[in-house]
Amino acid sequence: NHYMLWVPPGFGHGFVVLSERADVLYKTTALYAPQWDRGVRWNDPEIGIEWPIEGEPQLSGKDQIAPLLKDAEVYA
């Protein structure tokens, strides 16, 4: 559908794909710097997102090892 969503720099975000296929394109305000990339566990009970999925999702390697929010690195 070619919708776009602006996410401010440093703002946590995530998504789930419910179809067989999806194309996701990220546009950034600066060059990607992997040393500053952070994540939190998708199913952290403290965050409490009710994902509309059944069974175990297919996750990236990075998402498989993401920490809980309480254990995540924070940079100001």
All heavy atoms as a GROMACS GRO file, in nm:
protein
  614
    1ASN      N    1   0.081  -0.120   0.000
    1ASN     CA    2   0.000   0.000   0.000
    1ASN      C    3   0.086   0.127   0.000
    1ASN      O    4   0.033   0.235  -0.004
    1ASN     CB    5  -0.097  -0.001   0.118
    1ASN     CG    6  -0.028  -0.005   0.253
    1ASN    OD1    7   0.091   0.023   0.265
    1ASN    ND2    8  -0.103  -0.042   0.354
    2HIS      N    9   0.217   0.113   0.012
    2HIS     CA   10   0.312   0.224   0.004
    2HIS      C   11   0.293   0.328   0.114
    2HIS      O   12   0.325   0.444   0.097
    2HIS     CB   13   0.309   0.290  -0.134
    2HIS     CG   14   0.336   0.193  -0.243
    2HIS    ND1   15   0.463   0.149  -0.274
    2HIS    CD2   16   0.252   0.129  -0.329
    2HIS    CE1   17   0.456   0.064  -0.373
    2HIS    NE2   18   0.330   0.050  -0.409
    3TYR      N   19   0.239   0.289   0.229
    3TYR     CA   20   0.228   0.380   0.342
    3TYR      C   21   0.365   0.404   0.402
    3TYR      O   22   0.453   0.319   0.396
    3TYR     CB   23   0.137   0.323   0.450
    3TYR     CG   24  -0.009   0.322   0.418
    3TYR    CD1   25  -0.094   0.235   0.481
    3TYR    CD2   26  -0.064   0.409   0.324
    3TYR    CE1   27  -0.230   0.233   0.454
    3TYR    CE2   28  -0.199   0.408   0.296
    3TYR     CZ   29  -0.280   0.320   0.361
    3TYR     OH   30  -0.414   0.318   0.333
    4MET      N   31   0.382   0.520   0.461
    4MET     CA   32   0.507   0.553   0.530
    4MET      C   33   0.475   0.596   0.672
    4MET      O   34   0.367   0.649   0.700
    4MET     CB   35   0.582   0.665   0.457
    4MET     CG   36   0.630   0.623   0.322
    4MET     SD   37   0.744   0.736   0.235
    4MET     CE   38   0.717   0.892   0.300
    5LEU      N   39   0.569   0.575   0.760
    5LEU     CA   40   0.556   0.613   0.899
    5LEU      C   41   0.688   0.672   0.943
    5LEU      O   42   0.794   0.612   0.922
    5LEU     CB   43   0.523   0.491   0.985
    5LEU     CG   44   0.522   0.510   1.135
    5LEU    CD1   45   0.404   0.598   1.175
    5LEU    CD2   46   0.516   0.376   1.205
    6TRP      N   47   0.685   0.791   1.002
    6TRP     CA   48   0.807   0.855   1.051
    6TRP      C   49   0.828   0.814   1.196
    6TRP      O   50   0.739   0.827   1.279
    6TRP     CB   51   0.798   1.006   1.040
    6TRP     CG   52   0.923   1.072   1.090
    6TRP    CD1   53   1.047   1.070   1.031
    6TRP    CD2   54   0.939   1.149   1.208
    6TRP    NE1   55   1.138   1.139   1.104
    6TRP    CE2   56   1.074   1.190   1.216
    6TRP    CE3   57   0.853   1.187   1.311
    6TRP    CZ2   58   1.124   1.266   1.318
    6TRP    CZ3   59   0.903   1.263   1.414
    6TRP    CH2   60   1.037   1.302   1.417
    7VAL      N   61   0.946   0.762   1.225
    7VAL     CA   62   0.985   0.726   1.362
    7VAL      C   63   1.103   0.816   1.399
    7VAL      O   64   1.206   0.812   1.333
    7VAL     CB   65   1.026   0.578   1.371
    7VAL    CG1   66   1.068   0.542   1.512
    7VAL    CG2   67   0.912   0.487   1.324
    8PRO      N   68   1.091   0.897   1.504
    8PRO     CA   69   1.200   0.987   1.541
    8PRO      C   70   1.328   0.910   1.575
    8PRO      O   71   1.320   0.798   1.625
    8PRO     CB   72   1.146   1.058   1.666
    8PRO     CG   73   0.998   1.041   1.662
    8PRO     CD   74   0.974   0.911   1.592
    9PRO      N   75   1.444   0.968   1.549
    9PRO     CA   76   1.570   0.903   1.584
    9PRO      C   77   1.572   0.865   1.733
    9PRO      O   78   1.531   0.943   1.818
    9PRO     CB   79   1.675   1.009   1.553
    9PRO     CG   80   1.612   1.095   1.448
    9PRO     CD   81   1.466   1.098   1.484
   10GLY      N   82   1.616   0.744   1.761
   10GLY     CA   83   1.626   0.698   1.899
   10GLY      C   84   1.497   0.643   1.957
   10GLY      O   85   1.495   0.596   2.071
   11PHE      N   86   1.389   0.645   1.880
   11PHE     CA   87   1.259   0.600   1.929
   11PHE      C   88   1.243   0.451   1.901
   11PHE      O   89   1.257   0.406   1.787
   11PHE     CB   90   1.149   0.680   1.857
   11PHE     CG   91   1.014   0.668   1.920
   11PHE    CD1   92   0.977   0.754   2.023
   11PHE    CD2   93   0.924   0.574   1.874
   11PHE    CE1   94   0.851   0.745   2.081
   11PHE    CE2   95   0.798   0.565   1.930
   11PHE     CZ   96   0.762   0.650   2.035
   12GLY      N   97   1.211   0.373   2.004
   12GLY     CA   98   1.191   0.231   1.985
   12GLY      C   99   1.071   0.202   1.897
   12GLY      O  100   0.970   0.270   1.906
   13HIS      N  101   1.082   0.101   1.813
   13HIS     CA  102   0.972   0.065   1.725
   13HIS      C  103   0.985  -0.082   1.685
   13HIS      O  104   1.092  -0.141   1.695
   13HIS     CB  105   0.971   0.154   1.600
   13HIS     CG  106   1.096   0.145   1.520
   13HIS    ND1  107   1.212   0.207   1.557
   13HIS    CD2  108   1.122   0.079   1.406
   13HIS    CE1  109   1.306   0.181   1.468
   13HIS    NE2  110   1.255   0.103   1.376
   14GLY      N  111   0.875  -0.139   1.644
   14GLY     CA  112   0.874  -0.277   1.597
   14GLY      C  113   0.752  -0.300   1.512
   14GLY      O  114   0.661  -0.218   1.508
   15PHE      N  115   0.750  -0.412   1.444
   15PHE     CA  116   0.635  -0.443   1.358
   15PHE      C  117   0.623  -0.594   1.346
   15PHE      O  118   0.718  -0.668   1.373
   15PHE     CB  119   0.648  -0.379   1.221
   15PHE     CG  120   0.769  -0.423   1.142
   15PHE    CD1  121   0.762  -0.531   1.056
   15PHE    CD2  122   0.889  -0.356   1.155
   15PHE    CE1  123   0.873  -0.572   0.985
   15PHE    CE2  124   1.001  -0.395   1.084
   15PHE     CZ  125   0.993  -0.504   0.999
   16VAL      N  126   0.506  -0.639   1.307
   16VAL     CA  127   0.481  -0.779   1.278
   16VAL      C  128   0.418  -0.787   1.140
   16VAL      O  129   0.337  -0.703   1.102
   16VAL     CB  130   0.390  -0.844   1.386
   16VAL    CG1  131   0.255  -0.777   1.392
   16VAL    CG2  132   0.374  -0.993   1.362
   17VAL      N  133   0.459  -0.887   1.064
   17VAL     CA  134   0.403  -0.910   0.931
   17VAL      C  135   0.309  -1.030   0.942
   17VAL      O  136   0.348  -1.136   0.986
   17VAL     CB  137   0.515  -0.939   0.828
   17VAL    CG1  138   0.455  -0.980   0.694
   17VAL    CG2  139   0.605  -0.818   0.813
   18LEU      N  140   0.184  -1.011   0.904
   18LEU     CA  141   0.084  -1.116   0.912
   18LEU      C  142   0.056  -1.184   0.778
   18LEU      O  143  -0.013  -1.284   0.772
   18LEU     CB  144  -0.047  -1.059   0.969
   18LEU     CG  145  -0.034  -0.999   1.109
   18LEU    CD1  146  -0.165  -0.934   1.151
   18LEU    CD2  147   0.011  -1.103   1.210
   19SER      N  148   0.113  -1.129   0.672
   19SER     CA  149   0.095  -1.187   0.538
   19SER      C  150   0.213  -1.278   0.506
   19SER      O  151   0.310  -1.286   0.580
   19SER     CB  152   0.084  -1.076   0.435
   19SER     OG  153   0.204  -1.000   0.432
   20GLU      N  154   0.203  -1.346   0.392
   20GLU     CA  155   0.312  -1.434   0.349
   20GLU      C  156   0.436  -1.355   0.307
   20GLU      O  157   0.547  -1.406   0.309
   20GLU     CB  158   0.265  -1.521   0.231
   20GLU     CG  159   0.166  -1.627   0.272
   20GLU     CD  160   0.228  -1.731   0.364
   20GLU    OE1  161   0.342  -1.775   0.339
   20GLU    OE2  162   0.162  -1.767   0.463
   21ARG      N  163   0.416  -1.229   0.269
   21ARG     CA  164   0.529  -1.149   0.220
   21ARG      C  165   0.505  -1.003   0.253
   21ARG      O  166   0.392  -0.954   0.251
   21ARG     CB  167   0.541  -1.164   0.069
   21ARG     CG  168   0.650  -1.078   0.013
   21ARG     CD  169   0.662  -1.088  -0.134
   21ARG     NE  170   0.755  -0.982  -0.175
   21ARG     CZ  171   0.788  -0.959  -0.297
   21ARG    NH1  172   0.739  -1.030  -0.394
   21ARG    NH2  173   0.872  -0.862  -0.326
   22ALA      N  174   0.614  -0.934   0.283
   22ALA     CA  175   0.607  -0.789   0.304
   22ALA      C  176   0.743  -0.729   0.267
   22ALA      O  177   0.846  -0.790   0.290
   22ALA     CB  178   0.575  -0.757   0.449
   23ASP      N  179   0.740  -0.613   0.209
   23ASP     CA  180   0.861  -0.538   0.179
   23ASP      C  181   0.866  -0.420   0.275
   23ASP      O  182   0.772  -0.340   0.281
   23ASP     CB  183   0.861  -0.486   0.035
   23ASP     CG  184   0.866  -0.600  -0.066
   23ASP    OD1  185   0.941  -0.696  -0.044
   23ASP    OD2  186   0.793  -0.592  -0.166
   24VAL      N  187   0.974  -0.410   0.350
   24VAL     CA  188   0.992  -0.300   0.445
   24VAL      C  189   1.118  -0.225   0.406
   24VAL      O  190   1.224  -0.286   0.389
   24VAL     CB  191   1.004  -0.352   0.590
   24VAL    CG1  192   1.027  -0.237   0.687
   24VAL    CG2  193   0.880  -0.430   0.629
   25LEU      N  194   1.107  -0.096   0.392
   25LEU     CA  195   1.219  -0.012   0.353
   25LEU      C  196   1.239   0.093   0.460
   25LEU      O  197   1.146   0.164   0.497
   25LEU     CB  198   1.192   0.055   0.218
   25LEU     CG  199   1.295   0.154   0.170
   25LEU    CD1  200   1.426   0.083   0.138
   25LEU    CD2  201   1.244   0.228   0.049
   26TYR      N  202   1.360   0.100   0.513
   26TYR     CA  203   1.392   0.202   0.612
   26TYR      C  204   1.464   0.318   0.544
   26TYR      O  205   1.558   0.298   0.468
   26TYR     CB  206   1.487   0.145   0.718
   26TYR     CG  207   1.420   0.066   0.825
   26TYR    CD1  208   1.408  -0.072   0.816
   26TYR    CD2  209   1.370   0.128   0.939
   26TYR    CE1  210   1.347  -0.146   0.915
   26TYR    CE2  211   1.309   0.055   1.039
   26TYR     CZ  212   1.299  -0.081   1.027
   26TYR     OH  213   1.239  -0.153   1.127
   27LYS      N  214   1.421   0.437   0.573
   27LYS     CA  215   1.493   0.558   0.534
   27LYS      C  216   1.540   0.622   0.664
   27LYS      O  217   1.466   0.627   0.761
   27LYS     CB  218   1.402   0.653   0.456
   27LYS     CG  219   1.354   0.593   0.324
   27LYS     CD  220   1.270   0.691   0.250
   27LYS     CE  221   1.361   0.754   0.146
   27LYS     NZ  222   1.291   0.850   0.062
   28THR      N  223   1.661   0.668   0.667
   28THR     CA  224   1.717   0.722   0.791
   28THR      C  225   1.762   0.866   0.773
   28THR      O  226   1.782   0.913   0.661
   28THR     CB  227   1.837   0.637   0.837
   28THR    OG1  228   1.939   0.640   0.736
   28THR    CG2  229   1.795   0.493   0.862
   29THR      N  230   1.779   0.934   0.887
   29THR     CA  231   1.823   1.074   0.884
   29THR      C  232   1.974   1.086   0.879
   29THR      O  233   2.027   1.195   0.860
   29THR     CB  234   1.770   1.149   1.007
   29THR    OG1  235   1.813   1.080   1.124
   29THR    CG2  236   1.618   1.157   1.004
   30ALA      N  237   2.044   0.974   0.898
   30ALA     CA  238   2.192   0.972   0.894
   30ALA      C  239   2.235   0.834   0.847
   30ALA      O  240   2.153   0.742   0.838
   30ALA     CB  241   2.249   1.004   1.031
   31LEU      N  242   2.364   0.819   0.819
   31LEU     CA  243   2.415   0.689   0.780
   31LEU      C  244   2.395   0.590   0.894
   31LEU      O  245   2.406   0.626   1.012
   31LEU     CB  246   2.564   0.698   0.744
   31LEU     CG  247   2.597   0.778   0.618
   31LEU    CD1  248   2.747   0.788   0.601
   31LEU    CD2  249   2.534   0.713   0.496
   32TYR      N  250   2.367   0.466   0.860
   32TYR     CA  251   2.349   0.361   0.961
   32TYR      C  252   2.479   0.340   1.037
   32TYR      O  253   2.586   0.325   0.978
   32TYR     CB  254   2.304   0.232   0.894
   32TYR     CG  255   2.295   0.115   0.987
   32TYR    CD1  256   2.205   0.116   1.093
   32TYR    CD2  257   2.376   0.004   0.971
   32TYR    CE1  258   2.195   0.009   1.180
   32TYR    CE2  259   2.367  -0.104   1.057
   32TYR     CZ  260   2.277  -0.100   1.162
   32TYR     OH  261   2.269  -0.206   1.248
   33ALA      N  262   2.471   0.338   1.169
   33ALA     CA  263   2.586   0.316   1.256
   33ALA      C  264   2.555   0.196   1.346
   33ALA      O  265   2.491   0.212   1.451
   33ALA     CB  266   2.616   0.440   1.338
   34PRO      N  267   2.595   0.076   1.306
   34PRO     CA  268   2.557  -0.044   1.382
   34PRO      C  269   2.603  -0.042   1.528
   34PRO      O  270   2.541  -0.105   1.612
   34PRO     CB  271   2.622  -0.158   1.304
   34PRO     CG  272   2.722  -0.097   1.214
   34PRO     CD  273   2.679   0.045   1.191
   35GLN      N  274   2.707   0.031   1.560
   35GLN     CA  275   2.754   0.036   1.699
   35GLN      C  276   2.653   0.105   1.790
   35GLN      O  277   2.659   0.091   1.911
   35GLN     CB  278   2.891   0.104   1.709
   35GLN     CG  279   2.893   0.251   1.680
   35GLN     CD  280   2.913   0.287   1.534
   35GLN    OE1  281   2.882   0.210   1.444
   35GLN    NE2  282   2.964   0.407   1.510
   36TRP      N  283   2.557   0.179   1.735
   36TRP     CA  284   2.455   0.247   1.815
   36TRP      C  285   2.319   0.177   1.807
   36TRP      O  286   2.222   0.223   1.866
   36TRP     CB  287   2.441   0.393   1.772
   36TRP     CG  288   2.566   0.469   1.796
   36TRP    CD1  289   2.651   0.520   1.701
   36TRP    CD2  290   2.625   0.502   1.922
   36TRP    NE1  291   2.757   0.582   1.761
   36TRP    CE2  292   2.744   0.572   1.897
   36TRP    CE3  293   2.589   0.477   2.055
   36TRP    CZ2  294   2.827   0.618   1.999
   36TRP    CZ3  295   2.672   0.523   2.156
   36TRP    CH2  296   2.789   0.593   2.127
   37ASP      N  297   2.313   0.069   1.734
   37ASP     CA  298   2.188  -0.005   1.719
   37ASP      C  299   2.154  -0.074   1.851
   37ASP      O  300   2.240  -0.135   1.914
   37ASP     CB  301   2.204  -0.109   1.608
   37ASP     CG  302   2.072  -0.163   1.558
   37ASP    OD1  303   1.967  -0.111   1.598
   37ASP    OD2  304   2.077  -0.258   1.477
   38ARG      N  305   2.030  -0.063   1.895
   38ARG     CA  306   1.984  -0.124   2.019
   38ARG      C  307   1.850  -0.192   1.996
   38ARG      O  308   1.780  -0.164   1.899
   38ARG     CB  309   1.967  -0.020   2.131
   38ARG     CG  310   2.094   0.053   2.168
   38ARG     CD  311   2.192  -0.040   2.239
   38ARG     NE  312   2.315   0.027   2.273
   38ARG     CZ  313   2.425   0.031   2.198
   38ARG    NH1  314   2.425  -0.026   2.080
   38ARG    NH2  315   2.534   0.092   2.238
   39GLY      N  316   1.814  -0.280   2.085
   39GLY     CA  317   1.685  -0.347   2.075
   39GLY      C  318   1.640  -0.396   2.210
   39GLY      O  319   1.718  -0.402   2.306
   40VAL      N  320   1.514  -0.429   2.218
   40VAL     CA  321   1.457  -0.493   2.337
   40VAL      C  322   1.374  -0.613   2.291
   40VAL      O  323   1.327  -0.616   2.177
   40VAL     CB  324   1.371  -0.398   2.423
   40VAL    CG1  325   1.456  -0.287   2.482
   40VAL    CG2  326   1.256  -0.341   2.345
   41ARG      N  327   1.358  -0.708   2.381
   41ARG     CA  328   1.287  -0.831   2.347
   41ARG      C  329   1.144  -0.802   2.305
   41ARG      O  330   1.072  -0.728   2.371
   41ARG     CB  331   1.289  -0.926   2.465
   41ARG     CG  332   1.244  -1.065   2.425
   41ARG     CD  333   1.267  -1.169   2.530
   41ARG     NE  334   1.403  -1.162   2.582
   41ARG     CZ  335   1.439  -1.220   2.696
   41ARG    NH1  336   1.351  -1.285   2.768
   41ARG    NH2  337   1.564  -1.212   2.738
   42TRP      N  338   1.104  -0.861   2.197
   42TRP     CA  339   0.972  -0.836   2.136
   42TRP      C  340   0.858  -0.872   2.229
   42TRP      O  341   0.753  -0.810   2.224
   42TRP     CB  342   0.961  -0.912   2.004
   42TRP     CG  343   0.949  -1.061   2.023
   42TRP    CD1  344   1.052  -1.149   2.038
   42TRP    CD2  345   0.830  -1.137   2.030
   42TRP    NE1  346   1.004  -1.276   2.054
   42TRP    CE2  347   0.866  -1.272   2.050
   42TRP    CE3  348   0.695  -1.107   2.022
   42TRP    CZ2  349   0.775  -1.375   2.061
   42TRP    CZ3  350   0.603  -1.210   2.033
   42TRP    CH2  351   0.643  -1.342   2.052
   43ASN      N  352   0.876  -0.973   2.314
   43ASN     CA  353   0.767  -1.019   2.399
   43ASN      C  354   0.791  -0.990   2.547
   43ASN      O  355   0.744  -1.063   2.634
   43ASN     CB  356   0.742  -1.168   2.377
   43ASN     CG  357   0.864  -1.254   2.412
   43ASN    OD1  358   0.974  -1.204   2.433
   43ASN    ND2  359   0.844  -1.384   2.416
   44ASP      N  360   0.863  -0.883   2.576
   44ASP     CA  361   0.891  -0.845   2.715
   44ASP      C  362   0.758  -0.823   2.788
   44ASP      O  363   0.679  -0.737   2.750
   44ASP     CB  364   0.975  -0.718   2.716
   44ASP     CG  365   1.020  -0.676   2.854
   44ASP    OD1  366   0.953  -0.709   2.954
   44ASP    OD2  367   1.123  -0.607   2.864
   45PRO      N  368   0.732  -0.898   2.895
   45PRO     CA  369   0.604  -0.883   2.965
   45PRO      C  370   0.587  -0.745   3.030
   45PRO      O  371   0.474  -0.700   3.050
   45PRO     CB  372   0.607  -0.994   3.070
   45PRO     CG  373   0.749  -1.036   3.082
   45PRO     CD  374   0.815  -1.003   2.952
   46GLU      N  375   0.695  -0.676   3.061
   46GLU     CA  376   0.685  -0.541   3.119
   46GLU      C  377   0.633  -0.440   3.017
   46GLU      O  378   0.572  -0.341   3.054
   46GLU     CB  379   0.820  -0.496   3.174
   46GLU     CG  380   0.866  -0.573   3.296
   46GLU     CD  381   0.774  -0.551   3.415
   46GLU    OE1  382   0.734  -0.436   3.441
   46GLU    OE2  383   0.742  -0.651   3.482
   47ILE      N  384   0.659  -0.464   2.890
   47ILE     CA  385   0.609  -0.374   2.785
   47ILE      C  386   0.463  -0.409   2.755
   47ILE      O  387   0.380  -0.321   2.735
   47ILE     CB  388   0.696  -0.382   2.658
   47ILE    CG1  389   0.839  -0.337   2.692
   47ILE    CG2  390   0.638  -0.297   2.547
   47ILE    CD1  391   0.939  -0.357   2.580
   48GLY      N  392   0.432  -0.538   2.750
   48GLY     CA  393   0.293  -0.582   2.741
   48GLY      C  394   0.225  -0.567   2.607
   48GLY      O  395   0.103  -0.550   2.601
   49ILE      N  396   0.298  -0.576   2.498
   49ILE     CA  397   0.235  -0.570   2.365
   49ILE      C  398   0.164  -0.702   2.337
   49ILE      O  399   0.222  -0.809   2.352
   49ILE     CB  400   0.338  -0.540   2.255
   49ILE    CG1  401   0.400  -0.404   2.278
   49ILE    CG2  402   0.272  -0.549   2.115
   49ILE    CD1  403   0.514  -0.371   2.184
   50GLU      N  404   0.039  -0.695   2.298
   50GLU     CA  405  -0.037  -0.814   2.261
   50GLU      C  406  -0.027  -0.833   2.110
   50GLU      O  407  -0.111  -0.785   2.034
   50GLU     CB  408  -0.182  -0.800   2.306
   50GLU     CG  409  -0.196  -0.796   2.457
   50GLU     CD  410  -0.340  -0.790   2.503
   50GLU    OE1  411  -0.430  -0.830   2.427
   50GLU    OE2  412  -0.362  -0.743   2.616
   51TRP      N  413   0.078  -0.902   2.067
   51TRP     CA  414   0.102  -0.923   1.924
   51TRP      C  415  -0.006  -1.016   1.869
   51TRP      O  416  -0.039  -1.118   1.930
   51TRP     CB  417   0.239  -0.985   1.902
   51TRP     CG  418   0.352  -0.896   1.943
   51TRP    CD1  419   0.424  -0.904   2.058
   51TRP    CD2  420   0.407  -0.787   1.870
   51TRP    NE1  421   0.520  -0.806   2.061
   51TRP    CE2  422   0.512  -0.733   1.947
   51TRP    CE3  423   0.378  -0.729   1.746
   51TRP    CZ2  424   0.588  -0.625   1.904
   51TRP    CZ3  425   0.454  -0.621   1.704
   51TRP    CH2  426   0.557  -0.570   1.782
   52PRO      N  427  -0.062  -0.986   1.752
   52PRO     CA  428  -0.168  -1.068   1.693
   52PRO      C  429  -0.114  -1.188   1.617
   52PRO      O  430  -0.135  -1.203   1.497
   52PRO     CB  431  -0.239  -0.970   1.600
   52PRO     CG  432  -0.128  -0.880   1.554
   52PRO     CD  433  -0.038  -0.865   1.674
   53ILE      N  434  -0.040  -1.275   1.688
   53ILE     CA  435   0.023  -1.390   1.622
   53ILE      C  436  -0.013  -1.517   1.697
   53ILE      O  437  -0.051  -1.514   1.813
   53ILE     CB  438   0.177  -1.375   1.616
   53ILE    CG1  439   0.235  -1.360   1.757
   53ILE    CG2  440   0.217  -1.259   1.528
   53ILE    CD1  441   0.385  -1.363   1.764
   54GLU      N  442   0.002  -1.630   1.628
   54GLU     CA  443  -0.014  -1.761   1.688
   54GLU      C  444   0.119  -1.834   1.674
   54GLU      O  445   0.185  -1.825   1.573
   54GLU     CB  446  -0.123  -1.840   1.616
   54GLU     CG  447  -0.261  -1.779   1.630
   54GLU     CD  448  -0.367  -1.860   1.557
   54GLU    OE1  449  -0.341  -1.978   1.526
   54GLU    OE2  450  -0.475  -1.805   1.531
   55GLY      N  451   0.158  -1.906   1.778
   55GLY     CA  452   0.282  -1.982   1.772
   55GLY      C  453   0.404  -1.893   1.786
   55GLY      O  454   0.396  -1.778   1.830
   56GLU      N  455   0.518  -1.948   1.747
   56GLU     CA  456   0.645  -1.876   1.757
   56GLU      C  457   0.671  -1.798   1.629
   56GLU      O  458   0.665  -1.854   1.519
   56GLU     CB  459   0.760  -1.974   1.781
   56GLU     CG  460   0.760  -2.033   1.921
   56GLU     CD  461   0.780  -1.926   2.028
   56GLU    OE1  462   0.871  -1.842   2.013
   56GLU    OE2  463   0.704  -1.928   2.126
   57PRO      N  464   0.702  -1.669   1.641
   57PRO     CA  465   0.731  -1.589   1.522
   57PRO      C  466   0.870  -1.619   1.466
   57PRO      O  467   0.956  -1.672   1.535
   57PRO     CB  468   0.724  -1.445   1.575
   57PRO     CG  469   0.767  -1.458   1.717
   57PRO     CD  470   0.711  -1.590   1.764
   58GLN      N  471   0.888  -1.584   1.341
   58GLN     CA  472   1.020  -1.593   1.278
   58GLN      C  473   1.092  -1.462   1.308
   58GLN      O  474   1.046  -1.355   1.268
   58GLN     CB  475   1.006  -1.613   1.128
   58GLN     CG  476   1.136  -1.629   1.056
   58GLN     CD  477   1.115  -1.654   0.907
   58GLN    OE1  478   1.008  -1.632   0.852
   58GLN    NE2  479   1.220  -1.697   0.842
   59LEU      N  480   1.204  -1.468   1.382
   59LEU     CA  481   1.276  -1.348   1.426
   59LEU      C  482   1.413  -1.341   1.361
   59LEU      O  483   1.474  -1.444   1.331
   59LEU     CB  484   1.294  -1.350   1.578
   59LEU     CG  485   1.169  -1.358   1.663
   59LEU    CD1  486   1.207  -1.378   1.809
   59LEU    CD2  487   1.084  -1.234   1.646
   60SER      N  488   1.464  -1.220   1.348
   60SER     CA  489   1.601  -1.201   1.302
   60SER      C  490   1.695  -1.248   1.413
   60SER      O  491   1.656  -1.260   1.531
   60SER     CB  492   1.628  -1.053   1.272
   60SER     OG  493   1.626  -0.979   1.394
   61GLY      N  494   1.820  -1.274   1.380
   61GLY     CA  495   1.919  -1.312   1.480
   61GLY      C  496   1.932  -1.208   1.590
   61GLY      O  497   1.943  -1.241   1.708
   62LYS      N  498   1.929  -1.081   1.549
   62LYS     CA  499   1.939  -0.972   1.645
   62LYS      C  500   1.821  -0.972   1.742
   62LYS      O  501   1.839  -0.955   1.863
   62LYS     CB  502   1.947  -0.838   1.571
   62LYS     CG  503   1.964  -0.718   1.660
   62LYS     CD  504   1.970  -0.591   1.578
   62LYS     CE  505   1.829  -0.543   1.552
   62LYS     NZ  506   1.821  -0.410   1.496
   63ASP      N  507   1.700  -0.994   1.689
   63ASP     CA  508   1.582  -0.994   1.775
   63ASP      C  509   1.576  -1.117   1.866
   63ASP      O  510   1.519  -1.110   1.974
   63ASP     CB  511   1.455  -0.985   1.691
   63ASP     CG  512   1.436  -0.848   1.629
   63ASP    OD1  513   1.496  -0.751   1.680
   63ASP    OD2  514   1.361  -0.837   1.531
   64GLN      N  515   1.637  -1.227   1.823
   64GLN     CA  516   1.638  -1.348   1.905
   64GLN      C  517   1.718  -1.329   2.034
   64GLN      O  518   1.689  -1.395   2.134
   64GLN     CB  519   1.695  -1.466   1.827
   64GLN     CG  520   1.605  -1.513   1.715
   64GLN     CD  521   1.669  -1.623   1.633
   64GLN    OE1  522   1.760  -1.692   1.679
   64GLN    NE2  523   1.622  -1.640   1.512
   65ILE      N  524   1.817  -1.241   2.032
   65ILE     CA  525   1.903  -1.223   2.150
   65ILE      C  526   1.881  -1.088   2.219
   65ILE      O  527   1.956  -1.052   2.310
   65ILE     CB  528   2.052  -1.239   2.113
   65ILE    CG1  529   2.094  -1.133   2.011
   65ILE    CG2  530   2.080  -1.380   2.062
   65ILE    CD1  531   2.244  -1.125   1.988
   66ALA      N  532   1.779  -1.015   2.180
   66ALA     CA  533   1.754  -0.883   2.240
   66ALA      C  534   1.722  -0.898   2.389
   66ALA      O  535   1.653  -0.991   2.430
   66ALA     CB  536   1.639  -0.814   2.168
   67PRO      N  537   1.772  -0.805   2.470
   67PRO     CA  538   1.748  -0.812   2.615
   67PRO      C  539   1.609  -0.761   2.652
   67PRO      O  540   1.542  -0.696   2.573
   67PRO     CB  541   1.855  -0.719   2.672
   67PRO     CG  542   1.873  -0.616   2.565
   67PRO     CD  543   1.858  -0.692   2.435
   68LEU      N  544   1.569  -0.791   2.775
   68LEU     CA  545   1.449  -0.729   2.831
   68LEU      C  546   1.475  -0.579   2.846
   68LEU      O  547   1.591  -0.536   2.857
   68LEU     CB  548   1.417  -0.788   2.969
   68LEU     CG  549   1.378  -0.936   2.971
   68LEU    CD1  550   1.371  -0.985   3.114
   68LEU    CD2  551   1.248  -0.960   2.898
   69LEU      N  552   1.370  -0.500   2.849
   69LEU     CA  553   1.385  -0.355   2.863
   69LEU      C  554   1.465  -0.319   2.988
   69LEU      O  555   1.552  -0.233   2.984
   69LEU     CB  556   1.247  -0.289   2.866
   69LEU     CG  557   1.247  -0.137   2.878
   69LEU    CD1  558   1.319  -0.071   2.760
   69LEU    CD2  559   1.105  -0.084   2.890
   70LYS      N  560   1.440  -0.387   3.099
   70LYS     CA  561   1.510  -0.355   3.225
   70LYS      C  562   1.659  -0.382   3.216
   70LYS      O  563   1.737  -0.327   3.294
   70LYS     CB  564   1.449  -0.431   3.342
   70LYS     CG  565   1.472  -0.580   3.342
   70LYS     CD  566   1.408  -0.647   3.462
   70LYS     CE  567   1.431  -0.795   3.466
   70LYS     NZ  568   1.569  -0.832   3.496
   71ASP      N  569   1.703  -0.466   3.122
   71ASP     CA  570   1.844  -0.499   3.106
   71ASP      C  571   1.910  -0.432   2.986
   71ASP      O  572   2.028  -0.452   2.960
   71ASP     CB  573   1.858  -0.651   3.089
   71ASP     CG  574   1.805  -0.726   3.209
   71ASP    OD1  575   1.823  -0.680   3.323
   71ASP    OD2  576   1.746  -0.836   3.188
   72ALA      N  577   1.833  -0.351   2.912
   72ALA     CA  578   1.884  -0.290   2.790
   72ALA      C  579   1.980  -0.176   2.821
   72ALA      O  580   1.967  -0.106   2.922
   72ALA     CB  581   1.768  -0.238   2.706
   73GLU      N  582   2.077  -0.158   2.731
   73GLU     CA  583   2.170  -0.045   2.741
   73GLU      C  584   2.097   0.084   2.707
   73GLU      O  585   2.020   0.088   2.613
   73GLU     CB  586   2.287  -0.063   2.645
   73GLU     CG  587   2.377  -0.179   2.676
   73GLU     CD  588   2.489  -0.188   2.575
   73GLU    OE1  589   2.582  -0.106   2.583
   73GLU    OE2  590   2.480  -0.276   2.488
   74VAL      N  591   2.123   0.187   2.783
   74VAL     CA  592   2.059   0.316   2.760
   74VAL      C  593   2.168   0.420   2.740
   74VAL      O  594   2.264   0.427   2.816
   74VAL     CB  595   1.970   0.356   2.880
   74VAL    CG1  596   1.911   0.494   2.856
   74VAL    CG2  597   1.861   0.255   2.902
   75TYR      N  598   2.155   0.498   2.636
   75TYR     CA  599   2.249   0.607   2.608
   75TYR      C  600   2.173   0.737   2.598
   75TYR      O  601   2.072   0.745   2.529
   75TYR     CB  602   2.324   0.580   2.476
   75TYR     CG  603   2.416   0.462   2.487
   75TYR    CD1  604   2.374   0.335   2.450
   75TYR    CD2  605   2.544   0.476   2.538
   75TYR    CE1  606   2.457   0.225   2.461
   75TYR    CE2  607   2.629   0.366   2.551
   75TYR     CZ  608   2.584   0.242   2.512
   75TYR     OH  609   2.666   0.135   2.524
   76ALA      N  610   2.219   0.836   2.668
   76ALA     CA  611   2.152   0.967   2.667
   76ALA      C  612   2.219   1.059   2.567
   76ALA      O  613   2.331   1.047   2.533
   76ALA     CB  614   2.156   1.030   2.804
   0.00000   0.00000   0.00000
